[in-house]
Amino acid sequence: SDALFAELTESGEALKPAVARKALETALGGSIDGVFSSISFEAIAASLGQVHRAKLLDGTDVAVKLQYPNMAEAVRIDLGALGLIGRAYRRGYDLLAYKQTLGEMIGRELDYALELNAMDTFAERIDTDQHFVIPKPIRSLCGPQVLTMTWLDGHTLHQVKTMPLAVREQASRLLVRWFLRSVLEWGLVHGDPHPGNIRFQVDGDDRVRLGLLDFGCVQGLTASMAGGLRLLIEAVASGQTEPSSHWLSRFEAMGFDAELLSPMANELQALSQLLVAPLTVNSTFDPLAWDLNERIKLLLGE
């Protein structure tokens, strides 16, 4: 249910207030008494940390994202255990390579300087698009284990689902617009767009803006990757049948290994039609009828 899923994305076992206060003061390099006029230690779960709502001395509402103490060491130990499993695991799956990639991704999430840069990058991209809003960092209160940013109010996805149809339609279009613009135009992927990181701001005229949170997992795309995906979508939308070599080259442009894909080259057009179906229809698309997993199994087999 929505309520149970929300527990995974917007709650979690928070640090005890005294522990959280000590960790925050360590991260900021001094007492927080002269920094915040108030701060709540009822934290909200975040990637590898927790978020506290606070108020600056000038009255600005802020979110303080605090990395859990010793999280980097805990991740290193967990990845070491995964490496031991990888030595015993075979059947053609490279678990050690998976471990390396996972480690690099988590390493980026632990680097709050990278997250701060990602916020800046997205802020530059959305500057001319009034459909989107993201928090603004308070740079004087940011560091390797802490990020402070303006608090972003808004309705959750679960709340919007109960609102009038006009609001729900705008919210849906904004989610698609965000995906298409960020991936195809800006060459950026927000890798953690779960409901806990999404807020919808609705004004008195039922006009909607999409708010995005948590930029700890952002991946940049090369021009060839973004361009290859754009060409793939356009090719499917055109409805024209093309040689298998054309489809293979499109996947190769996105970074896929042509040698590994060649055995299924004749099925790539049908596979592409399945994968991007929601983006190429001119009517309402029912995701429940998509049945992507089963249809790909039927198409590709083992």
Backbone as a ProteinNet text record, in pm:
[ID]
protein_1_A
[PRIMARY]
SDALFAELTESGEALKPAVARKALETALGGSIDGVFSSISFEAIAASLGQVHRAKLLDGTDVAVKLQYPNMAEAVRIDLGALGLIGRAYRRGYDLLAYKQTLGEMIGRELDYALELNAMDTFAERIDTDQHFVIPKPIRSLCGPQVLTMTWLDGHTLHQVKTMPLAVREQASRLLVRWFLRSVLEWGLVHGDPHPGNIRFQVDGDDRVRLGLLDFGCVQGLTASMAGGLRLLIEAVASGQTEPSSHWLSRFEAMGFDAELLSPMANELQALSQLLVAPLTVNSTFDPLAWDLNERIKLLLGE
[TERTIARY]
84.3	0	88.4	26.2	100.6	158.2	79.7	124.5	245.6	243	355.2	479.5	460.6	575.4	635.4	551	599.5	693.6	671.4	759.5	902.8	918.4	1051.2	1120	1041.9	1099.1	1099.9	1019	1010.1	1017.3	1062	1078.7	1195	1226.9	1337.9	1378.7	1462.2	1504.4	1607.2	1565.4	1652.4	1751.6	1859.4	1955.3	1888.2	1931.4	1880.2	1919.2	1832.9	1858.5	1997.1	2046.7	2178.7	2288.4	2271.9	2370.5	2365.8	2243.8	2228.5	2285.9	2260.8	2313.3	2465.6	2525.5	2671.9	2727.6	2664	2710.8	2697.6	2587.8	2566.5	2668.8	2695.9	2793.7	2934.8	2964.1	3092.7	3102.2	2992.4	2991.2	3002.4	2942	2944.6	3063.2	3132.8	3253.4	3228.5	3116.6	3089.7	2947.7	2913.1	2779.9	2674.7	2557	2447.7	2356.5	2386	2298.8	2289.8	2398	2394.9	2371.1	2331.1	2311.1	2162.8	2090.2	1948	1866.8	1755.1	1665.5	1583.9	1567.7	1500.1	1540.2	1536.3	1565.6	1490.9	1432.2	1360.1	1452.2	1456.7	1537.4	1451.7	1326.7	1245.6	1280	1375.2	1435	1354.6	1377	1319.7	1432.4	1405.6	1507.7	1554.6	1684.7	1743.3	1848.7	1909.1	2010.3	2130.4	2152.5	2269	2275.4	2160.7	2157.3	2014.7	1995.9	1862.8	1851.5	1726.6	1701.2	1626.4	1674.3	1611	1552.9	1434.6	1378	1423.7	1468.4	1520.7	1483.2	1510.6	1483.8	1609.5	1655.5	1772.1	1734.6	1834.3	1809.5	1727.7	1736.4	1658.6	1518.2	1481.3	1347.1	1333.2	1439.2	1432.9	1417.5	1316.5	1299.1	1396.8	1469.7	1571.4	1561	1617.9	1636.1	1785.1	1817.8	1957.4	1977.1	2049.6	2074.5	2205.3	2196.4	2311.4	2346.8	2470	2516.2	2535.7	2492.1	2508.5	2656.4	2690.2	2830.5	2888.8	3012	3085.3	3018.7	2936	2867	2964.7	3067.9	3163.8	3231.2	3266.6	3330.6	3232.5	3106.4	3005.5	2984.7	2983.2	2967.6	3087.5	3208.2	3328.7	3323.1	3276.7	3267	3163.1	3046.5	2941.9	2987.9	3057.7	3106.9	3213.7	3291.3	3388.7	3320.7	3209	3132.8	3075.3	3030.1	2977.7	3087.7	3210.7	3322.5	3349.3	3333.9	3352.8	3249	3126.3	3021.5	3056.3	3108.5	3139.4	3242.3	3334	3436.8	3377	3264.9	3203.2	3090.4	3050.9	2935.7	2981.2	2918.5	2956.3	2833	2816.7	2706.4	2702.7	2817.7	2823.1	2789.5	2760.3	2726.6	2847	2892	3012.2	2975.8	2966.2	2924.9	3032.2	3158.6	3265.3	3258.1	3224.4	3206.5	3085.8	2981.9	2864.1	2903.3	2986.6	3033.1	3110.1	3196.3	3276.1	3187.1	3088.9	2998.3	2913.6	2863.4	2782.6	2864.6	2990.7	3077.7	3100.3	3118.2	3138	3013	2895.1	2770	2748.6	2770.1	2750.7	2855.7	2977	3081.5	3041.9	2973.1	2925.4	2816.5	2729.8	2623.7	2680.6	2794.7	2858	2931.9	2954.4	3029.5	2930.9	2909.2	2810	2854.7	2984.5	3029.8	2976.6	2973.8	2918.3	2768.7	2699.3	2555.1	2528.6	2611.8	2597.5	2618	2717.1	2740.3	2622.5	2565.2	2450.7	2331	2309.4	2201.6	2223.8	2348.2	2380.6	2354.2	2392.9	2375.2	2227.7	2146.8	2003.8	1941.1	1988	1934.4	1958.9	2076.1	2105.9	2013.7	1986	1903.8	1757.6	1704.6	1562.2	1536	1638.6	1624.5	1519.5	1507.9	1412.5	1283.6	1270.3	1150.6	1077.6	971.6	900.2	813.1	819.8	741.9	808.4	938	1014	1073	1096.2	1159.4	1242.9	1361.5	1446.3	1495.5	1541.7	1591.6	1716.1	1738.6	1859.9	1954.8	2079.6	2172.6	2212.3	2233.7	2290.1	2438.2	2523	2661	2742.5	2714.1	2791.7	2764.5	2656.8	2620.2	2624.5	2715.4	2735.4	2877.8	2895	3027.1	3028.7	3137.8	3150.3	3042.5	2990.7	2887.4	2755.3	2738.3	2613.4	2581.2	2453.2	2402.8	2284.3	2286.2	2173.5	2115.6	1983.6	1917.2	1779.6	1721.5	1587.8	1488.2	1392.1	1289.5	1191.6	1161.7	1071.8	937.9	838	703.6	632.5	528.5	449.2	373.2	287.2	206.5	282.5	261.1	321.7	242.1	302	233.1	104.5	108.9	-10.2	-121.2	-87.4	-189.2	-246.6	-161.6	-208	-306.4	-290.3	-379.3	-524.8	-549.9	-686.9	-739.9	-661.2	-699	-776.1	-831.8	-909.9	-831	-903.3	-841.8	-744.2	-778.5	-690.5	-554.3	-553.8	-426.7	-349.6	-419.3	-351.8	-291.6	-363.1	-310.6	-185.5	-187.6	-68.8	49.1	23	129.8	191.1	107.1	156.2	240.6	192.5	268	402.6	404.9	529.9	633.4	588.4	681	743.4	660.9	713.1	802.3	760.4	840.4	977.8	978.6	1105.7	1197.9	1142.9	1224.8	1280.3	1193.9	1237.2	1337.5	1310.9	1402.8	1537.7	1533.7	1659.6	1745.8	1683.8	1762	1799.9	1702.3	1726.7	1787.5	1756.6	1810	1930.8	1917.7	2021.9	2128.8	2099.9	2196.2	2223.2	2118.7	2132	2023.8	2060.8	1963.8	1959	1840.9	1817.6	1789	1885.4	1876.2	1789.2	1721.4	1643	1509.7	1429.2	1304.3	1185	1204.9	1092.7	998.4	876.8	778.7	826.9	920	969.9	1053.2	1103	1185.4	1109.2	977.8	894.3	790.3	773.7	669.5	598.6	469.4	391.2	337	367.6	316.6	196.4	81.9	-43.4	-91.8	-109.7	-155.3	-307.4	-360.5	-504.8	-581.6	-514.2	-579.3	-553.5	-510.5	-479.9	-367	-277.7	-157.7	-50.6	20.8	109.6	254.8	344.3	487.8	545	647	710	836.2	842.7	961.4	1040.4	1172.4	1259.7	1355.3	1374.8	1463.8	1573	1677.7	1783	1856.5	1968.8	2048.6	2179	2172.1	2289.4	2321.1	2222.9	2244.4	2209.4	2302.8	2283.5	2392.5	2351.6	2446.9	2438.9	2552.8	2556.1	2560.7	2499.6	2499.7	2586.5	2656.5	2730.3	2631.7	2678.5	2592.8	2547.6	2635.1	2598.4	2491.7	2498.3	2396.1	2260.2	2256.7	2129.7	2077.6	2168.1	2127.1	2080.7	2147.5	2106.9	1968.1	1936.7	1803.3	1698.6	1731.2	1637.2	1607.5	1711.7	1693.9	1614.1	1635.4	1561.8	1412.5	1378.7	1237.7	1176	1248.1	1197.5	1178.5	1270.1	1259.6	1136.8	1110.1	991.5	864.8	865.4	747.3	714	816.5	792.1	718.6	732.2	661.7	719.2	835	894.3	980.1	974.4	1059.5	1196.8	1301	1437.9	1523	1638.1	1727.5	1775.5	1802.4	1846.6	1976.2	2060.1	2187.1	2164.2	2053.6	2023.8	1992	1912.8	1875	1996.1	2080.8	2201.3	2291.9	2304.6	2390.7	2336	2203.4	2143.8	2175.6	2164.2	2197.4	2346.4	2426.9	2571	2605.5	2534.9	2558.2	2525.9	2432.8	2396.5	2492.1	2590.9	2690.2	2678.9	2584.8	2571.7	2680.7	2714.3	2816	2752.9	2796.1	2736.3	2755.7	2869.6	2896	2797.4	2766.5	2670.6	2528.4	2498.2	2362.7	2338.7	2443.5	2427.1	2339	2342.2	2253	2105.4	2069.7	1929.3	1902.1	1992.9	1981.3	1846.8	1795.7	1669.9	1548.7	1566.3	1454.5	1463.9	1568.1	1588.3	1479.5	1425.8	1318.5	1195.4	1156.8	1040.6	1067.4	1191.5	1227.7	1216.2	1263.4	1256.3	1111.6	1026.6	885	822.3	863.3	813	865.9	995.5	1059.1	1008.5	986.4	948.9	802.9	722.6	580.6	508.5	530.2	456.2	485.9	602.2	642.6	603.3	544.2	520.5	374.4	283.9	142.1	74.3	-32.1	-104.6	-233.8	-242	-360.9	-317.1	-414	-382.9	-317.1	-208.5	-135.2	-160.8	-201.3	-229.8	-108.4	-30	90	58.5	-63.3	-98.9	-112	-138.2	-149.5	-16.5	86	217.4	277.8	275.3	322.8	461.6	550.4	681.2	764.2	768.3	853.8	815.9	688.1	643.9	659.4	631.9	641.4	786.1	879.2	1020.7	1066.4	1017.5	1050.8	1004.7	883.7	831.2	911.6	958.7	1033.1	1174.2	1243.2	1385.8	1414.9	1320	1349.3	1465.4	1539.1	1652.1	1759.7
-118.5	0	124.2	238.8	364.4	395.4	369.2	401.2	317.3	189	102.4	140.3	174	213	343	433.3	561.3	541.6	433.3	407	381	328	300.5	426.8	525.8	643	768.9	773.4	897.7	875.4	758.6	734.2	638.8	611.6	523	544.3	457.2	469.2	580.8	692.1	809.4	795	870.8	877.1	938.3	898	960.3	1108.4	1195.6	1339.9	1381.8	1326.5	1365.6	1323.9	1205.6	1157.1	1242.7	1273.7	1354.9	1495.1	1552.5	1686.7	1686.8	1586.9	1578.8	1561.9	1475.7	1452.6	1579.2	1652.1	1774.9	1882.4	1894.9	1995	1959	1828.8	1785.8	1820.2	1796.5	1823.4	1972	2056.4	2201	2269.3	2196.4	2251.1	2343	2323.9	2407.6	2392.9	2464	2456.8	2506.8	2445.7	2487.9	2588.9	2624.4	2715.6	2852.3	2901.1	3032	3024.9	2907.4	2887.8	2877	2797.7	2775.5	2832.3	2894.5	2939.1	2821.6	2718.3	2595.5	2483.1	2361.4	2244.1	2125	2045.8	1925.7	1805.5	1723	1601.9	1479.3	1503.8	1396.9	1391.9	1309.2	1313.2	1234.4	1270.6	1201.1	1123.9	1001	919.1	982.6	971	1017.3	916.2	935.8	844.2	845.8	735.4	718	823	878.7	980.2	1014.3	1129	1171.6	1322.8	1370.8	1512.7	1570.7	1685.5	1757.2	1888	1921.5	2051.5	2152	2268.8	2370.4	2509.5	2607.9	2747.1	2827.9	2904.1	2989.3	3108.8	3181.4	3297.1	3403.8	3410.4	3509.9	3460.9	3341.5	3288.7	3196	3173.4	3085.2	2940	2872.1	2729.1	2650.4	2559.6	2483.4	2335	2256	2112.8	2088.6	2016.6	1986.1	1836.6	1801.9	1661.6	1619.1	1526.3	1483	1340.1	1317.6	1182.1	1105.1	979.4	899	886.9	897.9	884.7	749.9	750.9	629.5	553.2	621.5	553.2	503.1	580.8	539.4	408.1	394	269.9	153.5	176.8	71.2	22.7	115.6	79.1	-2.9	37.5	-35.1	-180	-201.5	-337.3	-418.5	-356.1	-427.2	-466.6	-377.1	-408.1	-517.1	-521.3	-628	-763	-766.7	-890.7	-932.3	-836.1	-866.8	-924.3	-876.1	-928.7	-1073.7	-1113.5	-1254	-1342.7	-1293.1	-1368.7	-1381.9	-1273.8	-1273.1	-1376.3	-1409.7	-1508.3	-1647.4	-1670.8	-1802.7	-1810.3	-1697.3	-1692	-1697.2	-1783.6	-1796	-1785.2	-1879.9	-1883.4	-1761.2	-1705.6	-1600.1	-1460.5	-1443.8	-1310.4	-1254	-1139.6	-1079.3	-997.3	-1065.4	-998.2	-902.2	-932.3	-842.3	-708.8	-713.8	-589.1	-512.1	-586.6	-523.5	-454.7	-523.6	-466.4	-336.3	-336.8	-217.8	-100.9	-128.5	-23.4	28.3	-64.9	-25.9	60.2	20.5	97.7	238.9	251.5	384.8	470.3	409.3	483.9	530.6	439	476.3	578.2	563.3	660.9	801.1	811.6	943	995.4	904.1	947.7	994.3	938.7	979.8	1112.1	1155.4	1279.2	1394.8	1468.2	1574.7	1693.3	1704	1808.8	1781.3	1653.6	1617.2	1645.5	1617.8	1645.1	1794.9	1873.1	2018.6	2064.8	2009.3	2042.6	2000	1884.1	1836	1929.1	1978.9	2074.5	2201.3	2248.2	2367.3	2343.4	2225.6	2193.7	2191.3	2125.7	2120.5	2259.2	2338.7	2474.3	2556	2540	2610.4	2564.2	2434.8	2380.1	2423.9	2427.7	2457.9	2606.6	2687.6	2831.6	2894.8	2845.9	2905.4	2824	2719.5	2635.1	2647	2725.1	2754.3	2638.7	2524.8	2409.3	2335.4	2361.3	2284.4	2374.7	2316	2389.2	2291.3	2335.2	2254	2341.1	2280.2	2360.3	2440.1	2548.4	2628.9	2602.7	2567.9	2537.2	2660.5	2641.9	2743.9	2707.3	2763.9	2715.1	2726.3	2826.3	2843.2	2731.1	2655.1	2546.5	2411.3	2399.7	2273.9	2224.7	2094.4	2036.5	1893.1	1821.5	1683.3	1588.7	1612.8	1523.8	1595	1717	1788.8	1881.2	1884.5	1977	2051.6	2183.2	2263.7	2335.9	2328.2	2387	2436.9	2522.1	2572.7	2457.3	2469.4	2365.3	2375.8	2262	2260.3	2202.1	2288.9	2243.1	2190.8	2112.4	2061.8	1936.3	1893.2	1773.9	1650.1	1540	1414.2	1355.9	1258.2	1189.9	1125.3	1068.7	1004.8	1106.8	1226.9	1330.8	1380	1394.3	1443.6	1346	1217.9	1117.3	1136.2	1213	1237.2	1372.5	1447	1581.2	1576.5	1691.2	1693.1	1643.2	1597.2	1539.7	1636.3	1765.7	1863.6	1869.1	1857.7	1858.5	1730.3	1617.2	1489	1482.2	1535.6	1533.9	1620.4	1738.6	1824.6	1757	1694.8	1627.1	1516.5	1440.5	1331.9	1386	1491.8	1550	1605.5	1662.6	1718.4	1608.7	1493.1	1382.5	1337.8	1329.4	1291.2	1400.6	1526.3	1639.1	1641.5	1617.6	1615.1	1507.4	1388.1	1278.3	1312.1	1358.5	1384.1	1498.7	1606.3	1720.4	1686.5	1623.7	1597.6	1497.6	1395.8	1292.5	1335.2	1381.8	1407.1	1544.5	1644.1	1778.7	1809.9	1779.5	1819	1711.9	1587.7	1480.3	1444.4	1447.4	1418	1319.7	1227.2	1131.8	1147	1182.7	1179.2	1033.3	967.3	823.1	775.6	864.9	823.3	897.7	889.7	968.9	898.5	842.2	775.6	880	840	937.4	1023.5	972	1051.4	1169.7	1167.7	1277	1367.8	1356.6	1435.5	1513.2	1640.5	1723.6	1801.1	1821.2	1898.3	2022.5	2137.6	2263.6	2305.3	2322.4	2354.5	2490.2	2586.4	2719.5	2725.9	2843.7	2859.3	2834	2844.3	2817.5	2675.9	2589	2448.3	2434.1	2533.6	2519.9	2449.2	2358.4	2267.3	2291.7	2282.4	2278.7	2153.7	2099.1	1977.5	2012.3	1969.4	1989.9	1861.2	1870.4	1753.9	1768	1658.1	1654.3	1549.4	1558.1	1457.1	1434.7	1502.7	1492.6	1416.6	1321.1	1242.1	1135.9	1101.1	997.1	1054.5	1126.8	1189.5	1140.2	1098	1047.2	1131.5	1176.4	1249.5	1154.6	1193.3	1113.6	1181.3	1100.4	1156.7	1198.9	1284	1328.9	1211.1	1111	995.5	910.8	900.5	823.3	890.7	1021	1094	1100.8	1127.2	1134.6	1000.3	892.4	759.4	723.4	759.6	732.1	813.5	940	1024.3	963.9	919	858.6	728.7	653.6	529.2	556.9	654.9	690	738.5	824.5	877	766	669.3	559.4	473.8	447.7	369.9	448.1	577.9	660.5	670.3	663.3	673.9	552.3	438.8	317.4	249.9	292.8	234.1	113.1	12.2	-105.3	-76.4	-105.6	-77.8	-202.3	-209.8	-325	-339.6	-461.6	-486.8	-414	-390.3	-320.8	-178.8	-114	21.4	22.5	-75.8	-82.2	-117.2	-204.5	-241.5	-120	-38.4	79.8	180.1	189.9	282.5	239.1	110.1	61.1	76.8	54.8	70.5	215.7	310.1	452	487.7	412.9	438.8	371.5	297.6	237.6	87.9	24.6	-120.1	-189.8	-309.9	-389.9	-457.5	-417.4	-470.6	-621.5	-671	-815.5	-895.6	-843.8	-913.1	-901.5	-793	-772.5	-843.8	-875.6	-929.1	-1053.9	-1146.5	-1263	-1227.8	-1110.3	-1070.5	-953.1	-933.1	-818	-813.6	-928.8	-931.7	-897.4	-900.6	-869.6	-728.7	-654.1	-523.8	-423.1	-429.3	-335.5	-363	-490.6	-525.2	-494.6	-517.4	-485.5	-336.1	-256.9	-110.7	-64.3	-123.6	-86.8	-112.9	-221.9	-252.3	-152.4	-124.3	-43.4	100.4	159.2	301.5	321.8	216.4	226.1	342.9	371	481.3	617.6	632.1	761.3	778.2	677.8	682.6	661.8	660.7	645.8	781.8	797	923.8	921.4	828.4	817.8	784.3	773.5	738.3	601.1	592.3	465.5	403.7	277.5	205.3	120.1	159.9	83	-57.5	-78.4	-212.2	-310.8	-257.4	-343.9	-359.1	-291.5	-294.1	-434.6	-492	-628.4	-648.7	-554.5	-549	-674.8	-719.6	-833.3	-958.9	-992.5	-1114.3	-1103.8	-987.3	-971.9	-977.6	-926.6	-938.1	-1083	-1154	-1295.7	-1371.3	-1342.4	-1409.4	-1374.3	-1249.5	-1204	-1261.4	-1259.2	-1294.4	-1434.1	-1493.3	-1622.9	-1612.9	-1723.9	-1723.9	-1625.7
0	0	0	-32.6	-33.1	104.6	209.6	345	383.7	349.9	384.2	304.6	175.2	94.5	145.4	193.8	245.6	363.4	440.1	553.4	507.3	385.8	332.9	282.9	242.4	175.4	260.4	366.9	443.1	593.4	632.5	775.6	793.6	913.9	943.4	1087.3	1136.7	1274.7	1285.6	1344.9	1354.6	1468.8	1459.8	1569.5	1692	1808.1	1929.2	1928.1	1981.5	1973.8	2018.8	2129.6	2179.2	2081.9	2021.6	1924.1	1798.5	1752.6	1631.6	1653.6	1770	1799.7	1796.9	1861.3	1863.7	1722.6	1642.5	1505.5	1421.9	1441.5	1365	1404.2	1532.5	1576.6	1528.4	1521.9	1467	1319.2	1247.3	1103.8	1072.9	1158.3	1135	1203.7	1286.5	1349	1466.3	1536	1652.6	1701.4	1806.2	1864.7	1765.8	1771	1682.9	1751.4	1876.2	1950.1	1882.9	1827.4	1762.6	1614.2	1564.9	1420.4	1386.6	1464.4	1439.8	1555.2	1521.3	1627.4	1680	1596.5	1639.5	1544.6	1595.1	1512	1569.5	1481.8	1523.5	1508.7	1612.7	1604.6	1572.6	1529.9	1471.8	1323.1	1289.6	1157	1054.3	927.2	812.3	745.3	704.1	641.6	511.8	484.1	358.3	317.1	201.3	153.4	248.1	319.3	405.8	516.5	548.9	653.5	691.6	753.7	793.8	780.5	768.7	746.2	865.3	913.8	1024.3	971.7	1017.4	984	1088.8	1043.1	1134.8	1084.2	1167.1	1130.1	1160.7	1061.3	1083	1170.2	1213.5	1299.7	1229.4	1094.7	1020.9	986.7	1035.5	1013.9	895.8	817.6	701.3	744.9	688.8	716	629.9	691.9	619.4	651.9	560.8	582.2	604.9	711.2	743.2	721.4	618	584.3	649.3	742.9	822.1	786	745.8	716.1	846.6	847.4	967.8	1004.3	1131.1	1171.6	1129.7	1082.6	1044.3	929.7	851.7	743	636.2	607.1	504.3	541.8	669.3	714.7	709	745.4	740.4	596.9	502.9	362.5	315.4	357.2	317	365.4	488.2	543.2	466.7	437.7	364.2	225	158.1	23.8	29.6	136.8	153.4	165.1	238.6	250.5	115.9	38.1	-94.5	-183.6	-166.1	-243.1	-212.1	-84.2	-47.2	-113.7	-121.3	-190.5	-337.8	-396.9	-539.6	-578.6	-486.8	-520.9	-537.8	-468.4	-475.1	-577.9	-631.6	-721.2	-866	-944	-1084.2	-1173.3	-1266	-1361.8	-1451.9	-1482.4	-1583.4	-1535.5	-1406	-1355.2	-1281.4	-1323.7	-1267.4	-1143.7	-1029.5	-907.1	-857	-886	-842.8	-916.5	-1046.6	-1120.9	-1067.9	-1030.5	-970.7	-840	-759.7	-633.8	-659.3	-760.8	-790.3	-830.7	-917.7	-962.3	-846.4	-764.7	-649.2	-553.8	-532.9	-444.8	-495.5	-626.7	-684.6	-666.7	-686.7	-672.4	-528.7	-432.6	-293.1	-251.1	-305.8	-276.2	-316.9	-430.8	-474.6	-380.9	-334.1	-242.6	-108.8	-70.2	55.4	42.2	-80.3	-105.4	-120	-10.6	-12.8	-98.7	-127	-219	-359.2	-397.4	-528.1	-533.2	-423.2	-420.4	-431.6	-366	-374.9	-519.6	-587.4	-728.4	-815.2	-784	-860.7	-844.3	-723.1	-700.1	-781.7	-785	-863.6	-1012	-1059.7	-1201.7	-1238.4	-1156.5	-1185.2	-1173.6	-1078	-1062.7	-1189	-1249.1	-1374.4	-1486.9	-1491.6	-1600.1	-1589.2	-1467.2	-1451.6	-1437.4	-1444.7	-1421.1	-1510.9	-1634.5	-1728.6	-1739.6	-1660.2	-1664.8	-1531.5	-1530.2	-1406.7	-1358.3	-1429.5	-1386.1	-1270.5	-1248.3	-1150.7	-1042.8	-925.6	-816.3	-734.8	-691.2	-605.1	-490.1	-381.3	-268.7	-306.3	-230.8	-249.4	-132.5	-159.9	-51.1	29.4	158.4	246.8	262.4	178.5	164.1	293.1	372.8	495.5	595.2	573.7	664.8	593.6	498.6	426.9	450.1	448.3	466.5	419.1	441.7	392.4	443.4	565.8	621.8	648.9	600.3	626.2	508.9	474.3	373.2	432.9	423.5	469.2	349.3	333.9	216.5	257.2	175.3	205.4	208.3	299.4	313.3	197	134.8	19.2	61.3	72.4	107.3	-16.3	6	-105	-65.8	-156.6	-133.8	-181.4	-111.5	-153.7	-270.4	-336.2	-445.5	-395.5	-276.3	-219.4	-199.3	-155.7	-135.2	-267.3	-367.5	-497.6	-561.4	-533.4	-593.3	-552.2	-445.8	-400.2	-447.5	-524	-568	-699.8	-743.6	-867.5	-988.4	-1088.8	-1208.2	-1273.9	-1279.1	-1344.3	-1276.4	-1144	-1069.8	-1097.5	-1096.4	-1118.9	-1258.2	-1356.8	-1493.6	-1505.2	-1443.2	-1446.1	-1378	-1263.8	-1190.6	-1275.3	-1343.9	-1428.8	-1543.1	-1606.7	-1718.4	-1671.1	-1551.6	-1500.6	-1474.9	-1426.6	-1405.1	-1537.4	-1641.1	-1772.6	-1827.8	-1810.8	-1860.2	-1793.1	-1661.8	-1588.7	-1645.4	-1666.1	-1718	-1855.9	-1946.5	-2084	-2091.3	-2019.2	-2024.3	-1960.5	-1842.9	-1773.4	-1849.8	-1907.8	-1976.8	-2118.2	-2195.8	-2338.2	-2365	-2282.6	-2305.8	-2217.1	-2089.1	-1995	-1978	-2019	-2003.4	-1858.9	-1775.4	-1632.5	-1589	-1504	-1450.1	-1298.5	-1246	-1101.4	-1069.4	-1003	-986.7	-872.5	-802.3	-685.9	-679.8	-787.8	-792.4	-728.1	-608.2	-542.3	-481.8	-441.6	-391.6	-275.6	-194	-83.9	-127.6	-250.3	-302.6	-398.6	-398.5	-489.9	-410.1	-443.2	-383.2	-493.9	-478.3	-574.6	-505.7	-561.9	-510.1	-594.1	-530	-598.7	-549.5	-641.8	-599.8	-599.7	-573.4	-561.8	-689.2	-803.6	-932.4	-981.3	-891.5	-923.6	-1024.8	-1029.2	-1111.2	-1029.9	-1094.1	-1022.7	-1062.6	-963.2	-989.3	-922.7	-985.4	-935.1	-858	-732.2	-650.6	-638.5	-654.8	-646.9	-528.6	-456.8	-341.6	-362.2	-282.4	-271.3	-404.4	-419.1	-541	-516.2	-422.2	-390.9	-492.9	-575.1	-675.8	-813.3	-871.1	-1002.3	-1096.6	-1213.6	-1312.2	-1438.9	-1486	-1611.6	-1730.5	-1839.8	-1962.4	-2067.7	-2144.8	-2256.9	-2364.6	-2454.9	-2564.5	-2649.4	-2666.5	-2749	-2680.4	-2546.8	-2475.6	-2484.2	-2453	-2458.7	-2602.2	-2697.3	-2837	-2889.8	-2846.3	-2890	-2841.6	-2717.2	-2663.6	-2738.4	-2767.9	-2842	-2979.9	-3047.7	-3180.1	-3171.2	-3062.8	-3045.1	-3029.9	-2947.4	-2927.3	-3058.4	-3130.7	-3257.8	-3359.9	-3361.6	-3457	-3428.1	-3300.3	-3264.7	-3298.8	-3267.8	-3292.2	-3440.8	-3527.4	-3671.6	-3726.1	-3658.6	-3700.8	-3822.8	-3867.1	-3986.8	-3951.4	-4039.3	-4022	-4080.4	-4002.9	-4044.8	-4027.5	-4095.3	-4080.2	-3936.4	-3895.6	-3758.9	-3726.9	-3828.7	-3805.3	-3755.7	-3800	-3754.2	-3604.6	-3562.4	-3421.5	-3335.3	-3386.3	-3313	-3293.5	-3397.1	-3387.9	-3288	-3275.9	-3179.7	-3036.3	-3009.4	-2876	-2848.2	-2950.5	-2933.2	-2900.3	-2963	-2935.5	-2791.1	-2729.9	-2590.8	-2493.3	-2545.2	-2457.9	-2440.7	-2509.7	-2500	-2581.2	-2539.8	-2606.9	-2728.8	-2848	-2971.4	-2982.9	-2935.5	-2944.3	-2859.8	-2741.4	-2655.3	-2707.7	-2777.4	-2828.9	-2961.6	-3033.8	-3169.8	-3177.1	-3077.8	-3088.8	-3089.1	-3036.4	-3033.9	-3128.9	-3225.1	-3315.3	-3386.5	-3427.2	-3502.8	-3416.2	-3284.2	-3193.6	-3135.7	-3170.1	-3106.3	-3140.4	-3261.5	-3295.2	-3208.9	-3198.8	-3116	-2968.9	-2924.9	-2786.5	-2761.2	-2856.6	-2842.6	-2835.6	-2916.8	-2915.6	-2779.1	-2714.9	-2581.5	-2477.9	-2484.4	-2381	-2378.5	-2495.2	-2499.7	-2536.3	-2525.3	-2560.8	-2494.3	-2363	-2300.4	-2362.4	-2429	-2483.9	-2629.7	-2688.8	-2833.9	-2871.7	-2774.7	-2807	-2803.2	-2878.1	-2885.9	-2804	-2711.5	-2627.8	-2485.7	-2397.2	-2259.2	-2253.7	-2178.3	-2168.3	-2031.7	-2031.3	-1907.4	-1871.1	-1770.6	-1735.6	-1686.1	-1633.9	-1587.4	-1703.3	-1823.3	-1940.6	-2013.7	-1963.6	-2029.5	-2020.3	-1898.9	-1876.2	-1934.9	-1906	-1971.4	-1945.7	-1823.6	-1789	-1868.1	-1866.4	-1935	-2085.8	-2140.6	-2286.1	-2333.8	-2252.9	-2290.2	-2279.6	-2180.1	-2169.9	-2293.7	-2338.8	-2458.2	-2581.7	-2587.8	-2705.5	-2710.7	-2597.6	-2595.7	-2542.3	-2466.3	-2407.8	-2308.5	-2296.8	-2202.9	-2244.2
[MASK]
++++++++++++++++++++++++++++++++++++++++++++++++++++++++++++++++++++++++++++++++++++++++++++++++++++++++++++++++++++++++++++++++++++++++++++++++++++++++++++++++++++++++++++++++++++++++++++++++++++++++++++++++++++++++++++++++++++++++++++++++++++++++++++++++++++++++++++++++++++++++++++++++++++++++++++++

